[in-house]
């Protein structure tokens, strides 16, 4: 069974961390949130729709690598 490579895991971490940073930056100081993968995934999915499906800038695997089950 295939597993994600170190580089693919690093890409996932990079994307999720950048999205979390963006959320934190745009919220007022008094409204900061703890790490919440549900919120991060929702933003990631919206970005994927634009970057992968609408604008076709990157492939889905380049944007956020995953393993099909």
Backbone bond lengths (Angstrom), bond angles and torsions (degrees), N, CA, C in turn:
res aa  C-N    CA-C-N  psi(-1)  N-CA   C-N-CA  omega(-1)  CA-C   N-CA-C  phi
1 X - - - 1.448 - - 1.531 109.37 -
2 X 1.308 115.84 132.66 1.458 121.60 -178.54 1.521 110.73 -73.13
3 X 1.315 116.02 142.44 1.462 122.10 173.20 1.522 108.24 -120.44
4 X 1.301 115.32 161.05 1.462 119.33 177.02 1.521 109.80 -66.22
5 X 1.323 115.35 143.33 1.455 120.04 175.61 1.526 109.27 -76.71
6 X 1.315 115.74 166.45 1.463 120.40 176.79 1.530 109.98 -58.13
7 X 1.310 116.82 -41.40 1.464 121.60 179.95 1.539 110.77 -64.21
8 X 1.309 117.60 -39.87 1.468 120.66 179.34 1.526 111.02 -67.44
9 X 1.315 116.67 -40.71 1.468 120.53 177.11 1.528 110.32 -64.48
10 X 1.315 116.76 -40.97 1.462 120.88 177.37 1.526 110.90 -62.04
11 X 1.328 116.94 -37.89 1.470 120.49 178.26 1.532 109.75 -65.98
12 X 1.325 117.85 -44.38 1.465 120.50 177.27 1.529 110.56 -58.79
13 X 1.320 116.18 -47.12 1.464 120.64 179.33 1.522 111.32 -60.74
14 X 1.334 116.43 -42.69 1.459 121.35 179.67 1.528 110.72 -59.59
15 X 1.330 116.43 -49.78 1.469 120.66 -178.32 1.527 110.26 -62.26
16 X 1.324 117.54 -49.65 1.462 120.55 -178.68 1.523 111.88 -61.93
17 X 1.326 117.23 -41.73 1.468 120.39 179.12 1.517 111.97 -65.58
18 X 1.328 117.80 -40.98 1.465 120.65 179.37 1.524 111.24 -65.73
19 X 1.320 116.99 -39.32 1.462 120.46 177.42 1.526 109.76 -64.13
20 X 1.331 117.09 -43.97 1.466 120.60 178.02 1.529 110.54 -60.59
21 X 1.317 116.92 -43.78 1.469 121.08 177.96 1.522 110.83 -60.67
22 X 1.324 117.51 -42.30 1.461 121.57 178.78 1.530 110.64 -61.23
23 X 1.329 116.07 -47.06 1.460 120.09 178.96 1.523 109.93 -58.09
24 X 1.323 116.94 -46.14 1.463 121.11 -179.82 1.529 111.33 -62.53
25 X 1.321 116.74 -39.86 1.471 120.31 -178.54 1.512 112.92 -66.56
26 X 1.331 117.39 -37.48 1.458 118.60 -175.00 1.532 113.50 -86.18
27 X 1.331 116.67 -12.45 1.461 119.64 176.11 1.520 110.04 -84.35
28 X 1.338 116.39 147.43 1.467 118.38 174.38 1.528 110.03 -60.35
29 X 1.300 116.52 153.41 1.469 122.38 -177.85 1.531 111.51 -52.69
30 X 1.307 117.10 -36.58 1.467 120.95 -176.93 1.531 112.94 -78.41
31 X 1.320 118.04 -5.59 1.465 121.65 -175.59 1.530 113.20 -117.88
32 X 1.299 118.60 21.59 1.466 121.32 -179.92 1.525 109.92 -59.27
33 X 1.332 116.57 148.44 1.461 120.82 -179.02 1.526 110.19 -114.90
34 X 1.310 115.14 157.18 1.460 120.76 171.08 1.531 107.51 -77.70
35 X 1.325 115.19 164.57 1.470 121.06 177.21 1.535 108.00 -52.87
36 X 1.334 116.47 125.81 1.462 120.98 -179.38 1.525 107.57 -140.56
37 X 1.326 116.82 100.75 1.451 120.95 -174.21 1.523 111.77 -64.11
38 X 1.332 118.47 -25.26 1.464 120.10 177.64 1.529 111.08 -65.72
39 X 1.322 116.45 -44.33 1.471 120.27 178.03 1.531 109.30 -67.46
40 X 1.317 116.73 -44.70 1.467 121.24 179.93 1.528 109.91 -59.70
41 X 1.330 117.25 -44.55 1.467 120.88 -179.55 1.523 111.50 -64.92
42 X 1.319 117.79 -36.61 1.468 120.67 178.49 1.526 110.43 -64.21
43 X 1.325 117.09 -43.51 1.470 120.56 177.55 1.527 109.82 -66.45
44 X 1.332 116.81 -42.60 1.462 121.23 178.94 1.528 110.85 -59.19
45 X 1.329 116.90 -43.11 1.463 120.14 179.38 1.524 111.58 -63.50
46 X 1.326 117.07 -39.81 1.464 120.30 177.48 1.529 110.57 -64.79
47 X 1.321 116.32 -41.30 1.468 120.36 178.08 1.529 110.51 -65.51
48 X 1.338 116.12 -42.16 1.458 120.52 179.57 1.524 110.79 -59.80
49 X 1.320 116.46 -40.97 1.465 120.20 178.81 1.531 110.73 -57.28
50 X 1.316 116.39 -42.29 1.460 120.33 -178.56 1.522 112.18 -76.93
51 X 1.320 117.00 -49.70 1.470 122.28 -173.35 1.528 112.15 -72.28
52 X 1.333 116.52 -38.01 1.464 120.93 -174.94 1.523 111.21 -95.69
53 X 1.324 117.07 -53.68 1.455 120.47 -171.05 1.524 113.92 -85.06
54 X 1.324 117.46 -45.72 1.468 119.96 -176.05 1.534 112.61 -80.62
55 X 1.317 116.53 -55.46 1.473 121.31 -174.38 1.519 113.48 -91.52
56 X 1.336 116.73 -17.26 1.464 122.63 178.93 1.538 112.80 53.78
57 X 1.326 115.31 43.82 1.463 122.17 179.98 1.518 110.72 -78.01
58 X 1.334 116.36 -40.69 1.462 123.10 179.76 1.522 109.14 -134.06
59 X 1.326 115.63 157.88 1.466 119.06 170.23 1.522 107.74 -75.01
60 X 1.314 115.78 162.42 1.454 119.93 179.07 1.526 110.80 -60.53
61 X 1.326 116.98 -40.44 1.467 121.14 -179.87 1.527 112.15 -67.33
62 X 1.318 117.61 -33.51 1.469 120.10 177.58 1.522 111.25 -72.95
63 X 1.342 115.01 -37.19 1.455 119.29 -179.85 1.525 110.94 -68.57
64 X 1.332 117.19 -50.64 1.463 121.84 -178.35 1.527 108.37 -151.07
65 X 1.332 116.34 93.90 1.466 120.53 -176.13 1.531 112.73 -58.98
66 X 1.304 115.60 143.98 1.460 121.21 176.70 1.518 109.50 -154.21
67 X 1.310 116.66 169.24 1.455 122.26 177.91 1.522 107.59 -112.44
68 X 1.316 116.90 125.87 1.464 120.74 175.53 1.509 108.87 -72.68
69 X 1.308 115.74 135.12 1.472 120.68 179.35 1.518 109.43 -97.06
